[in-house]
Amino acid sequence: MRKYELPPFGLQRPRIIEHRATPIRPSAHGKYFNTWEEAHAALLERARKQVAISELKLAESRKFLEKVKTMQKGGK
């Protein structure tokens, strides 16, 4: 029986890890999926969350940049 799992969060290359036999130990990275489609849906959701977090960080960085640009010498 095949099982599928997602790689750790830090990896940038998208992939789904396929196990051809039922794994003996629980996954250190999350849960196992019974079908490739389930694993793919979970990977898509993870990617969407990463995009949302990155967009939030980018917006905060742009606000900080604008504050730095509008600073006056000796001002606040």
PDB file of N, CA, C and O in Angstrom:
ATOM      1  N   MET A   1       0.838  -1.181   0.000  1.00  0.00           N
ATOM      2  CA  MET A   1       0.000   0.000   0.000  1.00  0.00           C
ATOM      3  C   MET A   1       0.885   1.247   0.000  1.00  0.00           C
ATOM      4  O   MET A   1       1.815   1.345   0.800  1.00  0.00           O
ATOM      5  N   ARG A   2       0.607   2.178  -0.871  1.00  0.00           N
ATOM      6  CA  ARG A   2       1.400   3.398  -0.959  1.00  0.00           C
ATOM      7  C   ARG A   2       0.868   4.448   0.006  1.00  0.00           C
ATOM      8  O   ARG A   2      -0.335   4.549   0.248  1.00  0.00           O
ATOM      9  N   LYS A   3       1.793   5.219   0.544  1.00  0.00           N
ATOM     10  CA  LYS A   3       1.460   6.352   1.403  1.00  0.00           C
ATOM     11  C   LYS A   3       2.265   7.548   0.912  1.00  0.00           C
ATOM     12  O   LYS A   3       3.358   7.389   0.370  1.00  0.00           O
ATOM     13  N   TYR A   4       1.727   8.724   1.102  1.00  0.00           N
ATOM     14  CA  TYR A   4       2.370   9.948   0.644  1.00  0.00           C
ATOM     15  C   TYR A   4       2.510  10.906   1.819  1.00  0.00           C
ATOM     16  O   TYR A   4       1.658  10.942   2.707  1.00  0.00           O
ATOM     17  N   GLU A   5       3.599  11.684   1.818  1.00  0.00           N
ATOM     18  CA  GLU A   5       3.781  12.706   2.843  1.00  0.00           C
ATOM     19  C   GLU A   5       4.424  13.939   2.223  1.00  0.00           C
ATOM     20  O   GLU A   5       5.017  13.875   1.146  1.00  0.00           O
ATOM     21  N   LEU A   6       4.294  15.054   2.920  1.00  0.00           N
ATOM     22  CA  LEU A   6       4.873  16.309   2.451  1.00  0.00           C
ATOM     23  C   LEU A   6       6.251  16.480   3.055  1.00  0.00           C
ATOM     24  O   LEU A   6       6.507  15.984   4.152  1.00  0.00           O
ATOM     25  N   PRO A   7       7.149  17.177   2.360  1.00  0.00           N
ATOM     26  CA  PRO A   7       8.484  17.420   2.902  1.00  0.00           C
ATOM     27  C   PRO A   7       8.412  18.452   4.029  1.00  0.00           C
ATOM     28  O   PRO A   7       7.362  19.062   4.229  1.00  0.00           O
ATOM     29  N   PRO A   8       9.496  18.658   4.765  1.00  0.00           N
ATOM     30  CA  PRO A   8       9.501  19.680   5.814  1.00  0.00           C
ATOM     31  C   PRO A   8       9.229  21.071   5.241  1.00  0.00           C
ATOM     32  O   PRO A   8       9.408  21.306   4.046  1.00  0.00           O
ATOM     33  N   PHE A   9       8.795  21.986   6.106  1.00  0.00           N
ATOM     34  CA  PHE A   9       8.407  23.325   5.669  1.00  0.00           C
ATOM     35  C   PHE A   9       9.536  24.113   5.031  1.00  0.00           C
ATOM     36  O   PHE A   9       9.276  24.915   4.134  1.00  0.00           O
ATOM     37  N   GLY A  10      10.766  23.923   5.450  1.00  0.00           N
ATOM     38  CA  GLY A  10      11.868  24.739   4.973  1.00  0.00           C
ATOM     39  C   GLY A  10      12.277  24.506   3.528  1.00  0.00           C
ATOM     40  O   GLY A  10      12.977  25.336   2.948  1.00  0.00           O
ATOM     41  N   LEU A  11      11.863  23.410   2.942  1.00  0.00           N
ATOM     42  CA  LEU A  11      12.288  23.103   1.577  1.00  0.00           C
ATOM     43  C   LEU A  11      11.497  23.930   0.566  1.00  0.00           C
ATOM     44  O   LEU A  11      10.272  24.018   0.657  1.00  0.00           O
ATOM     45  N   GLN A  12      12.185  24.529  -0.386  1.00  0.00           N
ATOM     46  CA  GLN A  12      11.549  25.390  -1.377  1.00  0.00           C
ATOM     47  C   GLN A  12      11.082  24.624  -2.610  1.00  0.00           C
ATOM     48  O   GLN A  12      10.209  25.096  -3.338  1.00  0.00           O
ATOM     49  N   ARG A  13      11.646  23.465  -2.846  1.00  0.00           N
ATOM     50  CA  ARG A  13      11.270  22.688  -4.028  1.00  0.00           C
ATOM     51  C   ARG A  13       9.994  21.897  -3.730  1.00  0.00           C
ATOM     52  O   ARG A  13       9.995  21.069  -2.819  1.00  0.00           O
ATOM     53  N   PRO A  14       8.914  22.127  -4.466  1.00  0.00           N
ATOM     54  CA  PRO A  14       7.687  21.400  -4.167  1.00  0.00           C
ATOM     55  C   PRO A  14       7.805  19.929  -4.560  1.00  0.00           C
ATOM     56  O   PRO A  14       8.240  19.596  -5.663  1.00  0.00           O
ATOM     57  N   ARG A  15       7.419  19.079  -3.656  1.00  0.00           N
ATOM     58  CA  ARG A  15       7.429  17.660  -3.965  1.00  0.00           C
ATOM     59  C   ARG A  15       6.541  16.924  -2.968  1.00  0.00           C
ATOM     60  O   ARG A  15       6.207  17.441  -1.903  1.00  0.00           O
ATOM     61  N   ILE A  16       6.175  15.728  -3.337  1.00  0.00           N
ATOM     62  CA  ILE A  16       5.417  14.834  -2.480  1.00  0.00           C
ATOM     63  C   ILE A  16       6.228  13.560  -2.357  1.00  0.00           C
ATOM     64  O   ILE A  16       6.615  12.965  -3.363  1.00  0.00           O
ATOM     65  N   ILE A  17       6.486  13.143  -1.134  1.00  0.00           N
ATOM     66  CA  ILE A  17       7.305  11.963  -0.892  1.00  0.00           C
ATOM     67  C   ILE A  17       6.401  10.725  -0.957  1.00  0.00           C
ATOM     68  O   ILE A  17       5.377  10.651  -0.277  1.00  0.00           O
ATOM     69  N   GLU A  18       6.794   9.774  -1.774  1.00  0.00           N
ATOM     70  CA  GLU A  18       5.996   8.557  -1.944  1.00  0.00           C
ATOM     71  C   GLU A  18       6.679   7.384  -1.238  1.00  0.00           C
ATOM     72  O   GLU A  18       7.865   7.128  -1.445  1.00  0.00           O
ATOM     73  N   HIS A  19       5.918   6.678  -0.406  1.00  0.00           N
ATOM     74  CA  HIS A  19       6.393   5.464   0.254  1.00  0.00           C
ATOM     75  C   HIS A  19       5.648   4.293  -0.379  1.00  0.00           C
ATOM     76  O   HIS A  19       4.417   4.276  -0.400  1.00  0.00           O
ATOM     77  N   ARG A  20       6.372   3.337  -0.880  1.00  0.00           N
ATOM     78  CA  ARG A  20       5.729   2.207  -1.555  1.00  0.00           C
ATOM     79  C   ARG A  20       5.156   1.185  -0.574  1.00  0.00           C
ATOM     80  O   ARG A  20       4.257   0.422  -0.928  1.00  0.00           O
ATOM     81  N   ALA A  21       5.664   1.168   0.638  1.00  0.00           N
ATOM     82  CA  ALA A  21       5.136   0.276   1.666  1.00  0.00           C
ATOM     83  C   ALA A  21       4.594   1.126   2.809  1.00  0.00           C
ATOM     84  O   ALA A  21       4.946   2.300   2.923  1.00  0.00           O
ATOM     85  N   THR A  22       3.761   0.562   3.637  1.00  0.00           N
ATOM     86  CA  THR A  22       3.226   1.297   4.781  1.00  0.00           C
ATOM     87  C   THR A  22       4.372   1.614   5.727  1.00  0.00           C
ATOM     88  O   THR A  22       5.061   0.698   6.175  1.00  0.00           O
ATOM     89  N   PRO A  23       4.597   2.892   6.048  1.00  0.00           N
ATOM     90  CA  PRO A  23       5.696   3.264   6.939  1.00  0.00           C
ATOM     91  C   PRO A  23       5.506   2.686   8.339  1.00  0.00           C
ATOM     92  O   PRO A  23       4.381   2.556   8.823  1.00  0.00           O
ATOM     93  N   ILE A  24       6.615   2.345   8.976  1.00  0.00           N
ATOM     94  CA  ILE A  24       6.584   1.754  10.314  1.00  0.00           C
ATOM     95  C   ILE A  24       6.376   2.835  11.370  1.00  0.00           C
ATOM     96  O   ILE A  24       5.606   2.652  12.313  1.00  0.00           O
ATOM     97  N   ARG A  25       7.064   3.955  11.208  1.00  0.00           N
ATOM     98  CA  ARG A  25       6.996   5.036  12.201  1.00  0.00           C
ATOM     99  C   ARG A  25       6.102   6.159  11.714  1.00  0.00           C
ATOM    100  O   ARG A  25       5.894   6.313  10.511  1.00  0.00           O
ATOM    101  N   PRO A  26       5.569   6.951  12.646  1.00  0.00           N
ATOM    102  CA  PRO A  26       4.816   8.136  12.230  1.00  0.00           C
ATOM    103  C   PRO A  26       5.748   9.150  11.567  1.00  0.00           C
ATOM    104  O   PRO A  26       6.949   9.173  11.834  1.00  0.00           O
ATOM    105  N   SER A  27       5.188   9.973  10.714  1.00  0.00           N
ATOM    106  CA  SER A  27       5.968  10.977  10.002  1.00  0.00           C
ATOM    107  C   SER A  27       6.440  12.069  10.955  1.00  0.00           C
ATOM    108  O   SER A  27       5.681  12.523  11.811  1.00  0.00           O
ATOM    109  N   ALA A  28       7.688  12.487  10.806  1.00  0.00           N
ATOM    110  CA  ALA A  28       8.223  13.583  11.612  1.00  0.00           C
ATOM    111  C   ALA A  28       7.759  14.929  11.067  1.00  0.00           C
ATOM    112  O   ALA A  28       7.849  15.938  11.766  1.00  0.00           O
ATOM    113  N   HIS A  29       7.267  14.962   9.837  1.00  0.00           N
ATOM    114  CA  HIS A  29       6.902  16.212   9.177  1.00  0.00           C
ATOM    115  C   HIS A  29       5.397  16.467   9.164  1.00  0.00           C
ATOM    116  O   HIS A  29       4.970  17.554   8.776  1.00  0.00           O
ATOM    117  N   GLY A  30       4.615  15.535   9.561  1.00  0.00           N
ATOM    118  CA  GLY A  30       3.171  15.702   9.500  1.00  0.00           C
ATOM    119  C   GLY A  30       2.510  14.360   9.337  1.00  0.00           C
ATOM    120  O   GLY A  30       3.026  13.349   9.811  1.00  0.00           O
ATOM    121  N   LYS A  31       1.391  14.336   8.682  1.00  0.00           N
ATOM    122  CA  LYS A  31       0.679  13.075   8.544  1.00  0.00           C
ATOM    123  C   LYS A  31       0.888  12.463   7.165  1.00  0.00           C
ATOM    124  O   LYS A  31       1.358  13.121   6.237  1.00  0.00           O
ATOM    125  N   TYR A  32       0.533  11.211   7.057  1.00  0.00           N
ATOM    126  CA  TYR A  32       0.588  10.512   5.778  1.00  0.00           C
ATOM    127  C   TYR A  32      -0.756  10.651   5.070  1.00  0.00           C
ATOM    128  O   TYR A  32      -1.799  10.764   5.713  1.00  0.00           O
ATOM    129  N   PHE A  33      -0.719  10.641   3.757  1.00  0.00           N
ATOM    130  CA  PHE A  33      -1.926  10.721   2.942  1.00  0.00           C
ATOM    131  C   PHE A  33      -2.079   9.421   2.172  1.00  0.00           C
ATOM    132  O   PHE A  33      -1.093   8.816   1.754  1.00  0.00           O
ATOM    133  N   ASN A  34      -3.313   9.001   1.988  1.00  0.00           N
ATOM    134  CA  ASN A  34      -3.574   7.736   1.296  1.00  0.00           C
ATOM    135  C   ASN A  34      -3.483   7.872  -0.218  1.00  0.00           C
ATOM    136  O   ASN A  34      -3.161   6.906  -0.909  1.00  0.00           O
ATOM    137  N   THR A  35      -3.764   9.065  -0.740  1.00  0.00           N
ATOM    138  CA  THR A  35      -3.709   9.257  -2.190  1.00  0.00           C
ATOM    139  C   THR A  35      -2.823  10.453  -2.515  1.00  0.00           C
ATOM    140  O   THR A  35      -2.608  11.344  -1.694  1.00  0.00           O
ATOM    141  N   TRP A  36      -2.323  10.435  -3.737  1.00  0.00           N
ATOM    142  CA  TRP A  36      -1.497  11.538  -4.203  1.00  0.00           C
ATOM    143  C   TRP A  36      -2.325  12.825  -4.244  1.00  0.00           C
ATOM    144  O   TRP A  36      -1.811  13.902  -3.943  1.00  0.00           O
ATOM    145  N   GLU A  37      -3.595  12.717  -4.612  1.00  0.00           N
ATOM    146  CA  GLU A  37      -4.467  13.893  -4.714  1.00  0.00           C
ATOM    147  C   GLU A  37      -4.645  14.564  -3.360  1.00  0.00           C
ATOM    148  O   GLU A  37      -4.653  15.792  -3.283  1.00  0.00           O
ATOM    149  N   GLU A  38      -4.789  13.777  -2.276  1.00  0.00           N
ATOM    150  CA  GLU A  38      -4.899  14.351  -0.931  1.00  0.00           C
ATOM    151  C   GLU A  38      -3.620  15.085  -0.555  1.00  0.00           C
ATOM    152  O   GLU A  38      -3.667  16.184  -0.003  1.00  0.00           O
ATOM    153  N   ALA A  39      -2.483  14.477  -0.853  1.00  0.00           N
ATOM    154  CA  ALA A  39      -1.192  15.105  -0.546  1.00  0.00           C
ATOM    155  C   ALA A  39      -1.021  16.382  -1.362  1.00  0.00           C
ATOM    156  O   ALA A  39      -0.514  17.381  -0.851  1.00  0.00           O
ATOM    157  N   HIS A  40      -1.437  16.357  -2.618  1.00  0.00           N
ATOM    158  CA  HIS A  40      -1.330  17.531  -3.478  1.00  0.00           C
ATOM    159  C   HIS A  40      -2.212  18.669  -2.953  1.00  0.00           C
ATOM    160  O   HIS A  40      -1.786  19.824  -2.954  1.00  0.00           O
ATOM    161  N   ALA A  41      -3.424  18.361  -2.510  1.00  0.00           N
ATOM    162  CA  ALA A  41      -4.316  19.382  -1.956  1.00  0.00           C
ATOM    163  C   ALA A  41      -3.705  20.006  -0.704  1.00  0.00           C
ATOM    164  O   ALA A  41      -3.795  21.219  -0.509  1.00  0.00           O
ATOM    165  N   ALA A  42      -3.085  19.186   0.144  1.00  0.00           N
ATOM    166  CA  ALA A  42      -2.434  19.711   1.346  1.00  0.00           C
ATOM    167  C   ALA A  42      -1.242  20.583   0.981  1.00  0.00           C
ATOM    168  O   ALA A  42      -1.002  21.606   1.623  1.00  0.00           O
ATOM    169  N   LEU A  43      -0.492  20.188  -0.046  1.00  0.00           N
ATOM    170  CA  LEU A  43       0.650  20.977  -0.492  1.00  0.00           C
ATOM    171  C   LEU A  43       0.189  22.314  -1.075  1.00  0.00           C
ATOM    172  O   LEU A  43       0.828  23.342  -0.850  1.00  0.00           O
ATOM    173  N   LEU A  44      -0.908  22.303  -1.816  1.00  0.00           N
ATOM    174  CA  LEU A  44      -1.471  23.555  -2.340  1.00  0.00           C
ATOM    175  C   LEU A  44      -1.885  24.485  -1.209  1.00  0.00           C
ATOM    176  O   LEU A  44      -1.623  25.687  -1.264  1.00  0.00           O
ATOM    177  N   GLU A  45      -2.527  23.937  -0.185  1.00  0.00           N
ATOM    178  CA  GLU A  45      -2.946  24.757   0.958  1.00  0.00           C
ATOM    179  C   GLU A  45      -1.742  25.342   1.677  1.00  0.00           C
ATOM    180  O   GLU A  45      -1.772  26.497   2.103  1.00  0.00           O
ATOM    181  N   ARG A  46      -0.681  24.551   1.816  1.00  0.00           N
ATOM    182  CA  ARG A  46       0.543  25.044   2.443  1.00  0.00           C
ATOM    183  C   ARG A  46       1.134  26.189   1.629  1.00  0.00           C
ATOM    184  O   ARG A  46       1.581  27.188   2.193  1.00  0.00           O
ATOM    185  N   ALA A  47       1.139  26.049   0.307  1.00  0.00           N
ATOM    186  CA  ALA A  47       1.685  27.095  -0.555  1.00  0.00           C
ATOM    187  C   ALA A  47       0.857  28.376  -0.454  1.00  0.00           C
ATOM    188  O   ALA A  47       1.408  29.476  -0.431  1.00  0.00           O
ATOM    189  N   ARG A  48      -0.464  28.230  -0.393  1.00  0.00           N
ATOM    190  CA  ARG A  48      -1.328  29.418  -0.249  1.00  0.00           C
ATOM    191  C   ARG A  48      -1.060  30.140   1.065  1.00  0.00           C
ATOM    192  O   ARG A  48      -1.035  31.370   1.103  1.00  0.00           O
ATOM    193  N   LYS A  49      -0.862  29.390   2.132  1.00  0.00           N
ATOM    194  CA  LYS A  49      -0.556  29.995   3.433  1.00  0.00           C
ATOM    195  C   LYS A  49       0.775  30.730   3.385  1.00  0.00           C
ATOM    196  O   LYS A  49       0.903  31.826   3.930  1.00  0.00           O
ATOM    197  N   GLN A  50       1.773  30.125   2.729  1.00  0.00           N
ATOM    198  CA  GLN A  50       3.077  30.782   2.612  1.00  0.00           C
ATOM    199  C   GLN A  50       2.973  32.079   1.823  1.00  0.00           C
ATOM    200  O   GLN A  50       3.640  33.059   2.155  1.00  0.00           O
ATOM    201  N   VAL A  51       2.146  32.098   0.785  1.00  0.00           N
ATOM    202  CA  VAL A  51       1.941  33.314  -0.007  1.00  0.00           C
ATOM    203  C   VAL A  51       1.305  34.393   0.863  1.00  0.00           C
ATOM    204  O   VAL A  51       1.729  35.548   0.822  1.00  0.00           O
ATOM    205  N   ALA A  52       0.299  34.034   1.643  1.00  0.00           N
ATOM    206  CA  ALA A  52      -0.370  35.011   2.503  1.00  0.00           C
ATOM    207  C   ALA A  52       0.597  35.591   3.530  1.00  0.00           C
ATOM    208  O   ALA A  52       0.597  36.797   3.774  1.00  0.00           O
ATOM    209  N   ILE A  53       1.415  34.737   4.127  1.00  0.00           N
ATOM    210  CA  ILE A  53       2.396  35.207   5.112  1.00  0.00           C
ATOM    211  C   ILE A  53       3.428  36.114   4.447  1.00  0.00           C
ATOM    212  O   ILE A  53       3.789  37.151   5.004  1.00  0.00           O
ATOM    213  N   SER A  54       3.900  35.738   3.275  1.00  0.00           N
ATOM    214  CA  SER A  54       4.894  36.546   2.557  1.00  0.00           C
ATOM    215  C   SER A  54       4.328  37.900   2.152  1.00  0.00           C
ATOM    216  O   SER A  54       5.024  38.913   2.231  1.00  0.00           O
ATOM    217  N   GLU A  55       3.072  37.924   1.721  1.00  0.00           N
ATOM    218  CA  GLU A  55       2.447  39.200   1.351  1.00  0.00           C
ATOM    219  C   GLU A  55       2.300  40.108   2.566  1.00  0.00           C
ATOM    220  O   GLU A  55       2.482  41.320   2.455  1.00  0.00           O
ATOM    221  N   LEU A  56       1.974  39.542   3.717  1.00  0.00           N
ATOM    222  CA  LEU A  56       1.865  40.332   4.944  1.00  0.00           C
ATOM    223  C   LEU A  56       3.221  40.915   5.331  1.00  0.00           C
ATOM    224  O   LEU A  56       3.319  42.091   5.682  1.00  0.00           O
ATOM    225  N   LYS A  57       4.261  40.094   5.267  1.00  0.00           N
ATOM    226  CA  LYS A  57       5.611  40.575   5.579  1.00  0.00           C
ATOM    227  C   LYS A  57       6.046  41.655   4.599  1.00  0.00           C
ATOM    228  O   LYS A  57       6.675  42.635   5.000  1.00  0.00           O
ATOM    229  N   LEU A  58       5.720  41.490   3.321  1.00  0.00           N
ATOM    230  CA  LEU A  58       6.077  42.484   2.320  1.00  0.00           C
ATOM    231  C   LEU A  58       5.375  43.812   2.595  1.00  0.00           C
ATOM    232  O   LEU A  58       5.988  44.872   2.469  1.00  0.00           O
ATOM    233  N   ALA A  59       4.113  43.766   2.963  1.00  0.00           N
ATOM    234  CA  ALA A  59       3.375  44.993   3.274  1.00  0.00           C
ATOM    235  C   ALA A  59       3.988  45.704   4.482  1.00  0.00           C
ATOM    236  O   ALA A  59       4.115  46.929   4.486  1.00  0.00           O
ATOM    237  N   GLU A  60       4.365  44.939   5.499  1.00  0.00           N
ATOM    238  CA  GLU A  60       5.013  45.539   6.673  1.00  0.00           C
ATOM    239  C   GLU A  60       6.354  46.159   6.299  1.00  0.00           C
ATOM    240  O   GLU A  60       6.693  47.237   6.786  1.00  0.00           O
ATOM    241  N   SER A  61       7.108  45.501   5.456  1.00  0.00           N
ATOM    242  CA  SER A  61       8.413  46.027   5.032  1.00  0.00           C
ATOM    243  C   SER A  61       8.251  47.304   4.219  1.00  0.00           C
ATOM    244  O   SER A  61       9.040  48.238   4.362  1.00  0.00           O
ATOM    245  N   ARG A  62       7.231  47.348   3.367  1.00  0.00           N
ATOM    246  CA  ARG A  62       6.987  48.569   2.590  1.00  0.00           C
ATOM    247  C   ARG A  62       6.602  49.742   3.491  1.00  0.00           C
ATOM    248  O   ARG A  62       7.028  50.872   3.255  1.00  0.00           O
ATOM    249  N   LYS A  63       5.805  49.478   4.515  1.00  0.00           N
ATOM    250  CA  LYS A  63       5.442  50.542   5.466  1.00  0.00           C
ATOM    251  C   LYS A  63       6.682  51.051   6.174  1.00  0.00           C
ATOM    252  O   LYS A  63       6.853  52.258   6.345  1.00  0.00           O
ATOM    253  N   PHE A  64       7.554  50.130   6.588  1.00  0.00           N
ATOM    254  CA  PHE A  64       8.789  50.521   7.255  1.00  0.00           C
ATOM    255  C   PHE A  64       9.665  51.352   6.322  1.00  0.00           C
ATOM    256  O   PHE A  64      10.249  52.352   6.742  1.00  0.00           O
ATOM    257  N   LEU A  65       9.756  50.943   5.065  1.00  0.00           N
ATOM    258  CA  LEU A  65      10.542  51.684   4.083  1.00  0.00           C
ATOM    259  C   LEU A  65      10.000  53.095   3.902  1.00  0.00           C
ATOM    260  O   LEU A  65      10.774  54.049   3.821  1.00  0.00           O
ATOM    261  N   GLU A  66       8.688  53.239   3.839  1.00  0.00           N
ATOM    262  CA  GLU A  66       8.086  54.571   3.696  1.00  0.00           C
ATOM    263  C   GLU A  66       8.386  55.437   4.913  1.00  0.00           C
ATOM    264  O   GLU A  66       8.652  56.631   4.772  1.00  0.00           O
ATOM    265  N   LYS A  67       8.346  54.855   6.092  1.00  0.00           N
ATOM    266  CA  LYS A  67       8.667  55.617   7.308  1.00  0.00           C
ATOM    267  C   LYS A  67      10.109  56.079   7.287  1.00  0.00           C
ATOM    268  O   LYS A  67      10.409  57.207   7.678  1.00  0.00           O
ATOM    269  N   VAL A  68      11.011  55.208   6.828  1.00  0.00           N
ATOM    270  CA  VAL A  68      12.432  55.571   6.756  1.00  0.00           C
ATOM    271  C   VAL A  68      12.629  56.679   5.732  1.00  0.00           C
ATOM    272  O   VAL A  68      13.400  57.607   5.978  1.00  0.00           O
ATOM    273  N   LYS A  69      11.948  56.606   4.583  1.00  0.00           N
ATOM    274  CA  LYS A  69      12.087  57.632   3.545  1.00  0.00           C
ATOM    275  C   LYS A  69      11.573  58.990   4.020  1.00  0.00           C
ATOM    276  O   LYS A  69      12.121  60.026   3.645  1.00  0.00           O
ATOM    277  N   THR A  70      10.526  58.989   4.841  1.00  0.00           N
ATOM    278  CA  THR A  70       9.939  60.262   5.285  1.00  0.00           C
ATOM    279  C   THR A  70      10.611  60.833   6.528  1.00  0.00           C
ATOM    280  O   THR A  70      10.263  61.923   6.981  1.00  0.00           O
ATOM    281  N   MET A  71      11.560  60.107   7.069  1.00  0.00           N
ATOM    282  CA  MET A  71      12.263  60.637   8.249  1.00  0.00           C
ATOM    283  C   MET A  71      13.041  61.884   7.883  1.00  0.00           C
ATOM    284  O   MET A  71      13.606  61.995   6.795  1.00  0.00           O
ATOM    285  N   GLN A  72      13.055  62.792   8.789  1.00  0.00           N
ATOM    286  CA  GLN A  72      13.866  63.994   8.609  1.00  0.00           C
ATOM    287  C   GLN A  72      15.079  63.867   9.518  1.00  0.00           C
ATOM    288  O   GLN A  72      15.052  63.196  10.550  1.00  0.00           O
ATOM    289  N   LYS A  73      16.115  64.523   9.105  1.00  0.00           N
ATOM    290  CA  LYS A  73      17.340  64.463   9.903  1.00  0.00           C
ATOM    291  C   LYS A  73      17.054  65.054  11.285  1.00  0.00           C
ATOM    292  O   LYS A  73      16.596  66.189  11.422  1.00  0.00           O
ATOM    293  N   GLY A  74      17.341  64.245  12.294  1.00  0.00           N
ATOM    294  CA  GLY A  74      17.098  64.681  13.675  1.00  0.00           C
ATOM    295  C   GLY A  74      15.646  64.594  14.088  1.00  0.00           C
ATOM    296  O   GLY A  74      15.310  64.943  15.219  1.00  0.00           O
ATOM    297  N   GLY A  75      14.776  64.138  13.204  1.00  0.00           N
ATOM    298  CA  GLY A  75      13.352  64.043  13.539  1.00  0.00           C
ATOM    299  C   GLY A  75      12.981  62.644  13.982  1.00  0.00           C
ATOM    300  O   GLY A  75      13.836  61.791  14.222  1.00  0.00           O
ATOM    301  N   LYS A  76      11.677  62.437  14.083  1.00  0.00           N
ATOM    302  CA  LYS A  76      11.180  61.135  14.549  1.00  0.00           C
ATOM    303  C   LYS A  76      10.830  60.250  13.400  1.00  0.00           C
ATOM    304  O   LYS A  76      10.396  59.116  13.604  1.00  0.00           O
TER     305      LYS A  76
END
